[in-house]
Amino acid sequence: MKADRLLSILLLLQTRGRVPATELAERLEVSVRTIYRDVESLSAAGVPVFTERGRHGGINLLPGYRTDVTGLTADEARALFVLSAQGAHSDLGLDGALGSALRKVMAALPAPHRPAAERVSERILVDPARWLQNPQAGTGTGSGTGSGGGPDLGELQYAVFADRRLRLRYRHGGTPGPVDYTVDPYGLVSKASVWYLVADLRGEPRLFRVDRVLAAETTEEVVRRRAGVALGEVWAALREQVERLPVELQARVRVRRGRLDMFLRFHGGRVTALPPEAGTGPAEEWVELAMTFPAAGAVRALLAFGAEVEVLAPPAVRRELARAAAEALRLYQD
């Protein structure tokens, strides 16, 4: 543990230059006293590290001392810093290890590549989790399914890294025609392999699905982001808005055991409860579930399973499904 901490201190100093002992202690989750002991250990090992006292002091390395790793191209360096917002690293408890590894890589990068690598980590996020744990994208600006046909990521990426405003022609789901916007981009997010542009529209955070951008033009105007607000913070707020939509309807549903796996693959994101007693006995044919829907009309999607799924309650939902079935019958009965 101490050896890893010493290496982290050395690499942070190589990357940042002078760093206050309090900041090192906070980053490495130890006391300031431990940091000073580590500095003494580095000095004893021959590392030219020294401490400057005073208000603007800190811990520093002698100028020119560093170790370089060469051979990485600029694109390879940038690729290393496309980070996951949350996902595999968090699930495996490796967030700390990832941060330590990236500090080491950053310190070892050739100096010309460091600024681009740092900007990638600030402007690109990868969030592998699906919306609401089902394949459909969430609602909100830019959400939902849809095919593209507009510009690729190149123009959007250019505006993001050039810190310029963007003019977009954008197609919303369920609207008759495209809408023109001028936005202030924070960055790009890949959510379950679907790309989104995170940007402010008139000072308010919005989410734009890239495959609904029909045209994009980078302006000469400097981006007007809110002071002190980073991509990760904006993305977290937008994601929470999408995934905490108000639930207007609760329903009790039963599904034939043999179709349960398929049913959960399509509608698992709406299931809120599987009673412990349901489906525990091998002879039971039905499994009962509790589900939520934004409106009564949304339950019509359950008709795709025919008689393999039955809504037990509330009565209003049963009536909605009966109406939908009657409409289909009138259409096809001849």
Backbone torsions as a table, in degrees:
resi	resn	phi	psi	omega
1	MET	NA	-43.2	-178.6
2	LYS	-67.2	-40.3	-179.7
3	ALA	-61.2	-41.7	178.9
4	ASP	-64.6	-38.8	179.9
5	ARG	-67.5	-40.3	178.3
6	LEU	-61.8	-42.3	179.2
7	LEU	-65.5	-39.2	178.4
8	SER	-62.9	-41.3	178.0
9	ILE	-61.8	-45.9	-178.6
10	LEU	-60.6	-44.0	-177.7
11	LEU	-71.1	-35.3	175.6
12	LEU	-64.1	-40.1	179.1
13	LEU	-67.7	-37.9	177.7
14	GLN	-64.5	-36.9	-177.1
15	THR	-78.4	-42.7	-169.9
16	ARG	-100.3	-20.0	-170.3
17	GLY	82.6	-135.6	-179.5
18	ARG	-68.1	129.9	179.1
19	VAL	-131.6	129.1	177.2
20	PRO	-61.6	145.4	-179.8
21	ALA	-61.3	-34.0	179.4
22	THR	-64.7	-36.9	179.0
23	GLU	-69.4	-41.8	176.9
24	LEU	-61.0	-41.8	-179.8
25	ALA	-63.0	-41.0	180.0
26	GLU	-67.2	-43.6	-179.1
27	ARG	-63.9	-39.6	-174.3
28	LEU	-96.9	1.3	174.9
29	GLU	58.5	46.6	174.1
30	VAL	-133.8	178.2	179.2
31	SER	-82.5	159.6	176.1
32	VAL	-60.7	-36.8	179.2
33	ARG	-60.7	-39.9	177.9
34	THR	-64.4	-38.2	178.5
35	ILE	-61.3	-43.7	180.0
36	TYR	-65.5	-36.1	175.9
37	ARG	-65.8	-38.1	177.9
38	ASP	-65.3	-38.2	177.9
39	VAL	-62.0	-40.6	176.9
40	GLU	-62.7	-38.1	178.5
41	SER	-65.6	-40.7	177.8
42	LEU	-63.4	-42.2	179.9
43	SER	-63.5	-41.1	179.6
44	ALA	-65.7	-26.0	179.5
45	ALA	-85.1	2.6	177.3
46	GLY	96.6	5.2	177.4
47	VAL	-80.7	125.7	-176.7
48	PRO	-75.9	70.8	-179.1
49	VAL	-107.5	143.2	179.9
50	PHE	-145.7	162.6	-177.6
51	THR	-114.5	133.0	175.4
52	GLU	-108.3	126.6	-179.8
53	ARG	-85.4	169.7	175.2
54	GLY	104.6	177.0	-174.3
55	ARG	-60.8	-38.4	-178.3
56	HIS	-106.6	25.0	-178.2
57	GLY	-82.7	-169.4	-179.0
58	GLY	160.6	-169.2	179.1
59	ILE	-104.6	136.4	-171.9
60	ASN	-142.7	162.2	171.8
61	LEU	-107.4	151.7	173.9
62	LEU	-60.2	139.0	179.7
63	PRO	-54.0	138.0	176.3
64	GLY	92.5	-11.2	-179.6
65	TYR	-84.9	121.4	176.4
66	ARG	-172.6	167.4	172.4
67	THR	-120.4	130.8	-178.6
68	ASP	-109.3	142.2	168.6
69	VAL	-109.6	117.1	-178.9
70	THR	-103.1	171.6	177.3
71	GLY	106.2	-18.7	178.1
72	LEU	-79.3	135.4	173.2
73	THR	-81.8	168.6	179.3
74	ALA	-61.7	-42.4	179.8
75	ASP	-66.3	-38.3	177.9
76	GLU	-64.0	-40.6	178.3
77	ALA	-63.2	-42.8	179.5
78	ARG	-65.3	-39.0	-177.5
79	ALA	-61.5	-32.3	-178.9
80	LEU	-66.0	-21.2	-172.4
81	PHE	-108.0	19.0	169.6
82	VAL	-84.6	101.2	-168.7
83	LEU	-95.1	157.1	173.0
84	SER	-84.8	129.6	176.7
85	ALA	-65.2	-46.2	172.8
86	GLN	-162.1	147.0	-178.6
87	GLY	156.9	-124.3	-171.0
88	ALA	-58.6	-44.7	-177.7
89	HIS	-62.7	-42.7	178.4
90	SER	-65.8	-44.0	-177.9
91	ASP	-59.5	-35.3	-177.9
92	LEU	-92.5	2.1	-178.8
93	GLY	69.9	31.0	-174.4
94	LEU	-110.3	15.3	179.4
95	ASP	-59.1	-43.8	179.8
96	GLY	-64.3	-41.6	179.3
97	ALA	-64.8	-38.2	178.7
98	LEU	-63.2	-45.5	179.2
99	GLY	-61.0	-42.0	179.0
100	SER	-64.4	-42.6	-180.0
101	ALA	-63.0	-41.3	-178.4
102	LEU	-69.7	-34.2	174.7
103	ARG	-61.7	-40.8	179.7
104	LYS	-65.3	-43.3	179.1
105	VAL	-64.0	-43.4	-178.7
106	MET	-60.3	-42.5	-179.5
107	ALA	-66.7	-29.7	-176.9
108	ALA	-88.6	-12.5	-178.8
109	LEU	-65.2	146.6	170.3
110	PRO	-57.6	138.8	-174.1
111	ALA	-51.3	-40.7	-177.9
112	PRO	-64.1	-21.4	-176.8
113	HIS	-89.8	-14.7	-172.5
114	ARG	-63.5	-46.2	-178.5
115	PRO	-58.5	-42.1	-179.5
116	ALA	-65.6	-39.7	179.2
117	ALA	-64.7	-41.4	178.9
118	GLU	-63.9	-40.3	-178.3
119	ARG	-68.8	-34.2	176.8
120	VAL	-61.4	-43.3	-179.4
121	SER	-65.7	-22.1	179.0
122	GLU	-91.3	-18.4	-171.5
123	ARG	-118.2	-10.6	-179.0
124	ILE	-128.0	132.4	174.6
125	LEU	-130.4	148.3	175.7
126	VAL	-123.0	119.0	178.6
127	ASP	-119.4	102.4	-172.2
128	PRO	-76.4	-14.4	-176.3
129	ALA	-71.5	140.2	179.1
130	ARG	-77.4	153.8	176.6
131	TRP	-59.0	130.4	174.0
132	LEU	51.2	22.6	179.8
133	GLN	59.9	28.6	170.6
134	ASN	-140.4	163.8	-170.1
135	PRO	-66.0	-17.7	-177.2
136	GLN	-78.8	139.9	174.9
137	ALA	-70.4	154.8	-179.3
138	GLY	-71.7	170.4	176.5
139	THR	-84.7	173.4	-175.7
140	GLY	117.2	178.5	-178.4
141	THR	-60.5	123.7	175.3
142	GLY	81.7	6.2	-178.0
143	SER	-95.8	175.5	-179.5
144	GLY	93.4	173.8	-179.5
145	THR	-88.2	166.4	178.3
146	GLY	162.2	147.5	178.5
147	SER	-90.8	157.2	-174.5
148	GLY	-89.2	-123.1	-175.5
149	GLY	111.8	-7.9	177.8
150	GLY	-89.9	-157.4	-177.7
151	PRO	-69.7	156.9	174.3
152	ASP	-80.1	-170.9	-176.2
153	LEU	-72.0	-13.0	-172.7
154	GLY	-56.2	-51.6	-177.7
155	GLU	-66.9	-40.2	178.7
156	LEU	-65.0	-42.7	178.9
157	GLN	-63.2	-39.3	179.7
158	TYR	-61.3	-45.8	-179.6
159	ALA	-64.4	-38.8	-179.9
160	VAL	-62.0	-45.4	-176.5
161	PHE	-82.9	-22.8	177.8
162	ALA	-86.4	-4.4	-179.1
163	ASP	57.5	49.6	179.0
164	ARG	-121.0	153.4	176.3
165	ARG	-71.0	157.0	-177.7
166	LEU	-122.6	138.1	168.7
167	ARG	-101.5	124.8	-176.6
168	LEU	-119.2	144.1	163.0
169	ARG	-109.9	118.7	-166.3
170	TYR	-129.0	142.4	179.5
171	ARG	-110.5	115.3	175.0
172	HIS	-84.9	150.8	175.7
173	GLY	-67.9	135.7	175.9
174	GLY	77.8	10.9	178.3
175	THR	-110.5	152.7	-173.4
176	PRO	-70.9	-28.8	-175.2
177	GLY	-152.4	173.1	-178.9
178	PRO	-72.7	160.7	179.3
179	VAL	-126.0	143.2	178.4
180	ASP	-98.5	134.6	179.0
181	TYR	-133.6	152.4	164.4
182	THR	-117.2	120.8	-170.6
183	VAL	-126.2	162.4	177.4
184	ASP	-113.1	101.8	-172.1
185	PRO	-77.2	141.8	170.8
186	TYR	-96.9	-37.6	-178.8
187	GLY	169.2	-171.6	-179.0
188	LEU	-117.8	141.6	-179.9
189	VAL	-128.0	131.4	172.1
190	SER	-98.7	110.0	-179.2
191	LYS	-108.5	109.0	-178.6
192	ALA	51.9	44.8	177.2
193	SER	72.3	10.3	173.7
194	VAL	-111.3	130.3	-175.6
195	TRP	-90.0	139.1	176.9
196	TYR	-129.6	145.8	170.7
197	LEU	-97.5	126.0	175.8
198	VAL	-100.5	122.4	-174.0
199	ALA	-152.6	161.4	171.5
200	ASP	-93.3	136.6	172.1
201	LEU	-118.7	111.6	-174.9
202	ARG	52.3	42.3	175.2
203	GLY	84.1	-0.2	-179.3
204	GLU	-112.2	136.1	-178.2
205	PRO	-68.0	135.6	179.8
206	ARG	-138.7	158.5	-180.0
207	LEU	-119.8	127.0	-179.2
208	PHE	-121.5	121.5	178.6
209	ARG	-75.5	127.7	-171.3
210	VAL	-62.5	-36.4	-177.4
211	ASP	-76.3	3.4	171.8
212	ARG	-107.8	1.7	175.7
213	VAL	-81.0	112.8	-177.7
214	LEU	-82.4	-29.9	177.9
215	ALA	-157.1	147.2	179.6
216	ALA	-141.5	138.2	179.2
217	GLU	-138.2	126.1	176.7
218	THR	-80.4	128.2	-179.6
219	THR	-91.3	175.5	175.8
220	GLU	-88.4	-4.1	-179.1
221	GLU	-77.4	137.1	177.8
222	VAL	-70.0	139.6	-177.8
223	VAL	-59.8	146.1	-178.0
224	ARG	-115.7	66.7	178.0
225	ARG	-75.6	154.2	175.3
226	ARG	-68.6	136.0	-174.7
227	ALA	-60.7	133.5	175.3
228	GLY	75.5	8.5	-178.1
229	VAL	-106.2	128.3	-177.5
230	ALA	-108.3	164.3	-178.8
231	LEU	-54.7	-47.2	-177.4
232	GLY	-57.8	-39.7	-179.7
233	GLU	-67.3	-44.1	179.9
234	VAL	-65.4	-44.0	-179.7
235	TRP	-61.4	-43.2	-179.7
236	ALA	-60.4	-41.0	179.7
237	ALA	-67.3	-42.8	179.5
238	LEU	-65.9	-41.5	179.8
239	ARG	-62.4	-40.4	179.1
240	GLU	-64.7	-39.2	177.5
241	GLN	-59.8	-44.0	-177.8
242	VAL	-66.6	-42.6	-171.5
243	GLU	-88.3	-1.8	177.1
244	ARG	-119.0	43.2	177.1
245	LEU	-65.8	144.3	-179.0
246	PRO	-63.6	135.3	179.0
247	VAL	-94.1	122.5	-175.7
248	GLU	-101.7	-15.6	-171.7
249	LEU	-145.8	134.0	174.1
250	GLN	-116.4	142.2	-177.6
251	ALA	-139.1	151.8	175.1
252	ARG	-109.4	126.0	-171.1
253	VAL	-130.1	146.6	170.5
254	ARG	-122.2	144.0	-174.5
255	VAL	-128.6	138.0	175.8
256	ARG	-62.5	136.6	-175.3
257	ARG	-52.6	-41.9	-176.3
258	GLY	-66.7	-17.0	-179.4
259	ARG	-107.4	3.2	-172.6
260	LEU	-62.0	-45.6	-178.3
261	ASP	-59.6	-46.1	179.1
262	MET	-64.0	-42.0	-179.9
263	PHE	-60.4	-44.6	-179.0
264	LEU	-67.2	-29.2	177.5
265	ARG	-64.8	-35.2	-178.6
266	PHE	-88.7	-36.9	-170.7
267	HIS	-124.8	14.0	-177.6
268	GLY	-58.6	-30.1	-179.2
269	GLY	-66.3	-18.5	-179.8
270	ARG	-99.5	-5.9	-179.4
271	VAL	-80.1	126.1	-179.5
272	THR	-107.6	-20.4	-178.3
273	ALA	-158.0	137.4	171.0
274	LEU	-119.4	103.7	-175.9
275	PRO	-54.1	139.6	-176.9
276	PRO	-56.3	-34.4	-177.1
277	GLU	-80.0	-14.8	-175.5
278	ALA	-77.3	128.2	174.1
279	GLY	74.6	16.0	-178.0
280	THR	-87.6	-22.8	180.0
281	GLY	-96.2	135.8	-176.4
282	PRO	-62.6	-21.6	-177.6
283	ALA	-87.0	-11.2	-177.4
284	GLU	-73.2	128.1	-177.0
285	GLU	-84.9	-27.9	-174.4
286	TRP	-115.7	149.1	173.1
287	VAL	-119.8	129.7	-177.4
288	GLU	-97.4	136.6	-177.3
289	LEU	-129.3	153.5	168.3
290	ALA	-104.5	134.4	-176.2
291	MET	-135.2	161.0	175.6
292	THR	-125.3	147.5	179.4
293	PHE	-139.3	146.7	179.2
294	PRO	-70.5	-22.1	-179.9
295	ALA	-163.6	162.9	-177.6
296	ALA	-60.7	-36.9	-178.3
297	GLY	-62.3	-25.2	-177.8
298	ALA	-67.4	-21.3	-178.4
299	VAL	-73.6	-10.9	178.6
300	ARG	-59.1	-23.5	178.6
301	ALA	-61.1	-23.7	-179.6
302	LEU	-69.0	-20.2	-179.3
303	LEU	-64.0	-17.3	177.9
304	ALA	-61.5	-21.9	179.6
305	PHE	-93.8	2.9	176.0
306	GLY	56.6	-133.5	-177.8
307	ALA	-81.5	4.1	178.7
308	GLU	-79.7	-12.5	-179.3
309	VAL	-132.7	134.3	177.5
310	GLU	-130.5	129.9	172.1
311	VAL	-83.0	124.8	-178.1
312	LEU	-90.6	-34.0	-177.7
313	ALA	-163.8	153.7	4.5
314	PRO	-84.3	167.2	-179.0
315	PRO	-58.6	-33.3	-178.8
316	ALA	-61.5	-35.6	179.2
317	VAL	-72.0	-39.7	177.2
318	ARG	-61.0	-40.6	179.1
319	ARG	-65.3	-37.9	178.4
320	GLU	-61.9	-43.0	178.8
321	LEU	-68.0	-36.8	177.7
322	ALA	-63.5	-40.3	177.4
323	ARG	-62.9	-43.9	-179.3
324	ALA	-63.1	-41.7	179.4
325	ALA	-65.9	-38.6	179.1
326	ALA	-65.5	-39.6	177.5
327	GLU	-61.2	-44.0	179.2
328	ALA	-64.9	-39.0	179.9
329	LEU	-64.1	-43.4	179.2
330	ARG	-62.7	-35.2	-179.1
331	LEU	-69.0	-37.3	-171.4
332	TYR	-110.2	-3.6	-172.1
333	GLN	-65.8	-24.4	179.7
334	ASP	-80.3	NA	NA
